[in-house]
Amino acid sequence: MLKMEGVCKSFGGLQALKQVSFEVEEGRIHGIIGPNGSGKTTMFNCITGMLPLTDGEIFFKDDKISEMAADKIANLGIRRTFQAGKLVPSLTVMENVMCGISHFGKADLLDTFFRLPFAKSKIENALEAEAMEILESIGMADSADRWAADLVWAERQFVQIVRAMVSKPKILLLDEPASGMGPKETEMVGELILKIKSMGITVLVVSHDMKMLMNVTDYVTVLNFGAKIFEGTPDAVQKDPLVLEAYLGAE
């Protein structure tokens, strides 16, 4: 579904990604691990068009996306979350979730023009119902009318994921979804990632939480200093000497 071929990204004299190549198969949960500064978030920024490549190519199905604008990449069905938990604090949870929906067409515009002032359009009601269904699935339906500014860190991360899910992406990129969470919340994130897979959405996830990642992923790619050093099943990754040295720490 997603293929990176010889991807390089430099910032002046710093090479953040060095000839990175890997493939994400459709219907899988593909994990990315590596120490801080290994290029994981830079890679996400390149895939989603937020940063131009220095060299290499990225493909999504039959489309070459490495030279596309970020909005066009998103419209192909590629969505992401951010490690920083980015929400609009002056909007409610539901309003933040609805911000993730971009598929409005001519019928939606006509519906907007010919409805009564201050009344919700049919498409808004339908999309809000979809958003509420996802919020209910993670136990946050009661928070739909809360202000985003009042959410604690874990709640902000969950709302980010729901906002990305409501657009029904083909592939979802999760950047450190369990960052700053305790064991219980981290377990909930793992359960949510498995639920996303069950919905037919392919997942590419970066996480510092080795236990959570190994419990949910089908395949893992390991980065160190911007280069791929290993990839394989979770069991194989945990036994590889280079991974133990670079990420887990060798004895």
ZAVEXBA-611565 format. One line per field, with one value per residue (C-alpha): residue number from 1; residue in one letter; x, y, z. Coordinates in nm, 3 decimals. Example, Ala and Ser with C-alpha at 12.3 -4.5 7.8 and 13.67 -1.06 7.14 Angstrom:
<atoms>
seq = 1;2;
type = a;s;
c1 = 1.230;1.367;
c2 = -0.450;-0.106;
c3 = 0.780;0.714;
</atoms>
This chain:
<atoms>
seq = 1;2;3;4;5;6;7;8;9;10;11;12;13;14;15;16;17;18;19;20;21;22;23;24;25;26;27;28;29;30;31;32;33;34;35;36;37;38;39;40;41;42;43;44;45;46;47;48;49;50;51;52;53;54;55;56;57;58;59;60;61;62;63;64;65;66;67;68;69;70;71;72;73;74;75;76;77;78;79;80;81;82;83;84;85;86;87;88;89;90;91;92;93;94;95;96;97;98;99;100;101;102;103;104;105;106;107;108;109;110;111;112;113;114;115;116;117;118;119;120;121;122;123;124;125;126;127;128;129;130;131;132;133;134;135;136;137;138;139;140;141;142;143;144;145;146;147;148;149;150;151;152;153;154;155;156;157;158;159;160;161;162;163;164;165;166;167;168;169;170;171;172;173;174;175;176;177;178;179;180;181;182;183;184;185;186;187;188;189;190;191;192;193;194;195;196;197;198;199;200;201;202;203;204;205;206;207;208;209;210;211;212;213;214;215;216;217;218;219;220;221;222;223;224;225;226;227;228;229;230;231;232;233;234;235;236;237;238;239;240;241;242;243;244;245;246;247;248;249;250;251;
type = m;l;k;m;e;g;v;c;k;s;f;g;g;l;q;a;l;k;q;v;s;f;e;v;e;e;g;r;i;h;g;i;i;g;p;n;g;s;g;k;t;t;m;f;n;c;i;t;g;m;l;p;l;t;d;g;e;i;f;f;k;d;d;k;i;s;e;m;a;a;d;k;i;a;n;l;g;i;r;r;t;f;q;a;g;k;l;v;p;s;l;t;v;m;e;n;v;m;c;g;i;s;h;f;g;k;a;d;l;l;d;t;f;f;r;l;p;f;a;k;s;k;i;e;n;a;l;e;a;e;a;m;e;i;l;e;s;i;g;m;a;d;s;a;d;r;w;a;a;d;l;v;w;a;e;r;q;f;v;q;i;v;r;a;m;v;s;k;p;k;i;l;l;l;d;e;p;a;s;g;m;g;p;k;e;t;e;m;v;g;e;l;i;l;k;i;k;s;m;g;i;t;v;l;v;v;s;h;d;m;k;m;l;m;n;v;t;d;y;v;t;v;l;n;f;g;a;k;i;f;e;g;t;p;d;a;v;q;k;d;p;l;v;l;e;a;y;l;g;a;e;
c1 = 0.000;0.278;0.631;0.943;1.237;1.577;1.427;1.677;1.609;1.877;1.863;2.178;2.464;2.240;2.108;1.791;1.698;1.954;1.838;1.535;1.332;1.043;0.688;0.367;0.127;-0.245;-0.444;-0.141;-0.023;0.334;0.550;0.846;1.089;1.421;1.603;1.532;1.666;1.649;1.423;1.082;0.880;1.079;0.972;0.605;0.645;0.790;0.515;0.240;0.395;0.491;0.857;1.005;1.244;1.611;1.619;1.417;1.050;0.734;0.439;0.086;-0.070;-0.023;0.039;0.377;0.316;0.667;0.607;0.241;0.104;-0.004;-0.377;-0.371;-0.195;-0.459;-0.737;-0.590;-0.673;-0.355;-0.416;-0.196;-0.176;0.093;0.301;0.224;-0.150;-0.258;-0.618;-0.798;-0.846;-1.136;-1.345;-1.535;-1.429;-1.697;-1.594;-1.230;-1.330;-1.542;-1.237;-1.096;-1.367;-1.281;-1.496;-1.757;-1.893;-2.153;-2.445;-2.314;-2.289;-2.646;-2.766;-2.590;-2.734;-3.096;-3.129;-3.261;-3.014;-2.842;-2.983;-2.750;-2.737;-2.821;-2.457;-2.350;-2.599;-2.481;-2.113;-2.175;-2.347;-2.041;-1.810;-2.025;-2.016;-1.635;-1.628;-1.861;-1.631;-1.348;-1.570;-1.559;-1.918;-1.986;-1.697;-1.835;-1.940;-1.633;-1.384;-1.060;-0.869;-1.012;-0.888;-0.602;-0.311;-0.439;-0.782;-0.622;-0.437;-0.755;-0.945;-0.659;-0.695;-1.075;-1.035;-0.811;-1.042;-1.363;-1.241;-1.226;-0.862;-0.709;-0.394;-0.350;-0.012;0.009;0.301;0.372;0.002;0.085;0.329;0.295;0.039;0.025;-0.009;-0.391;-0.415;-0.138;-0.332;-0.637;-0.428;-0.320;-0.681;-0.783;-0.508;-0.635;-0.990;-0.873;-0.721;-1.050;-1.223;-1.011;-0.768;-0.395;-0.186;0.171;0.263;0.567;0.593;0.854;0.652;0.817;0.574;0.263;0.411;0.522;0.175;-0.015;0.212;0.238;0.573;0.836;1.100;1.388;1.566;1.891;2.064;1.827;1.902;1.707;1.903;1.650;1.293;1.090;0.828;0.808;0.973;1.262;1.314;1.344;1.618;1.831;2.173;2.177;1.836;1.935;2.242;2.081;1.742;1.716;2.076;2.326;2.478;
c2 = 0.000;0.245;0.219;0.423;0.389;0.529;0.819;1.083;1.404;1.655;1.975;2.156;1.930;1.705;1.397;1.296;1.008;0.802;0.582;0.449;0.188;-0.024;-0.127;-0.124;-0.401;-0.331;-0.439;-0.459;-0.269;-0.168;-0.034;0.205;0.211;0.378;0.597;0.969;1.149;0.841;1.017;0.870;1.194;1.334;1.028;1.093;1.456;1.343;1.087;1.343;1.619;1.847;1.822;1.780;1.491;1.549;1.228;0.913;0.845;0.758;0.571;0.519;0.235;0.347;0.715;0.876;1.112;1.238;1.554;1.609;1.885;1.783;1.838;1.615;1.341;1.363;1.340;1.011;0.862;0.920;1.076;1.126;1.232;1.439;1.362;1.709;1.636;1.923;2.032;2.367;2.461;2.701;2.427;2.140;1.779;1.720;2.031;1.919;1.576;1.729;1.929;1.601;1.571;1.717;1.526;1.791;1.804;1.990;1.815;1.929;2.288;2.285;2.144;2.429;2.700;2.585;2.506;2.743;2.979;2.831;2.484;2.192;2.051;1.687;1.609;1.773;1.561;1.243;1.319;1.417;1.082;0.903;1.104;1.026;0.655;0.658;0.863;0.608;0.325;0.469;0.578;0.952;1.017;1.208;1.442;1.552;1.897;1.959;2.226;2.084;2.316;2.125;1.783;1.605;1.480;1.126;1.256;1.495;1.207;0.999;1.292;1.333;0.970;0.997;1.313;1.119;0.814;1.004;1.082;0.704;0.695;0.410;0.433;0.604;0.729;0.747;0.947;0.836;0.780;0.658;0.939;1.064;0.799;0.558;0.177;0.179;0.450;0.282;-0.043;0.148;0.289;-0.062;-0.180;0.119;0.047;-0.311;-0.178;0.054;-0.245;-0.436;-0.147;-0.220;0.069;0.006;0.153;0.285;0.363;0.516;0.449;0.458;0.201;-0.122;-0.349;-0.189;-0.183;-0.546;-0.654;-0.494;-0.484;-0.736;-0.608;-0.363;-0.141;-0.017;0.314;0.439;0.767;0.804;0.465;0.139;-0.121;-0.404;-0.507;-0.813;-0.961;-0.832;-1.153;-1.121;-0.752;-0.821;-1.078;-0.886;-0.778;-0.446;-0.353;-0.452;-0.234;0.068;0.080;-0.148;-0.119;-0.402;-0.564;
c3 = 0.000;0.095;-0.041;0.035;-0.203;-0.110;0.085;0.202;0.394;0.488;0.689;0.583;0.690;0.900;0.721;0.905;0.670;0.479;0.192;0.381;0.193;0.319;0.231;0.433;0.333;0.318;0.622;0.851;1.157;1.072;1.355;1.341;1.632;1.699;1.953;1.980;1.674;1.450;1.195;1.277;1.285;0.991;0.794;0.878;0.770;0.436;0.374;0.440;0.228;0.515;0.416;0.065;0.007;-0.060;-0.264;-0.321;-0.392;-0.199;-0.352;-0.225;-0.421;-0.784;-0.706;-0.663;-0.370;-0.294;-0.499;-0.407;-0.186;0.165;0.099;-0.210;-0.016;0.257;-0.001;-0.128;0.211;0.415;0.757;1.062;1.423;1.594;1.901;2.041;2.069;1.845;1.900;1.872;2.241;2.175;2.008;2.167;2.133;1.869;1.674;1.680;1.552;1.275;1.161;1.032;0.766;0.428;0.175;0.096;-0.258;-0.464;-0.294;0.043;-0.078;-0.212;0.118;0.297;0.073;0.095;0.465;0.731;0.902;1.208;1.127;1.069;0.718;0.649;0.579;0.908;1.102;0.929;0.987;1.348;1.401;1.258;1.484;1.789;1.708;1.714;2.035;2.193;2.088;2.301;2.590;2.518;2.407;2.729;2.644;2.304;2.433;2.651;2.548;2.414;2.647;2.945;2.833;3.002;2.791;2.731;2.628;2.380;2.218;2.187;2.029;1.779;1.675;1.643;1.432;1.193;1.190;1.112;0.760;0.696;0.581;0.388;0.599;0.936;1.060;1.440;1.582;1.942;2.027;2.381;2.461;2.820;2.917;3.208;3.175;3.167;2.899;2.697;2.702;2.574;2.288;2.191;2.193;1.979;1.724;1.692;1.652;1.374;1.194;1.233;1.054;0.745;0.799;0.753;1.036;1.044;1.404;1.574;1.947;2.221;2.415;2.308;2.493;2.343;1.994;2.004;2.121;1.833;1.527;1.246;1.121;1.248;1.086;1.301;1.240;1.392;1.302;1.005;0.849;0.850;1.048;1.066;0.986;1.060;1.290;1.650;1.779;1.533;1.613;1.987;1.924;1.674;1.815;1.628;1.764;2.116;2.092;1.925;2.091;2.389;2.505;2.481;2.788;
</atoms>
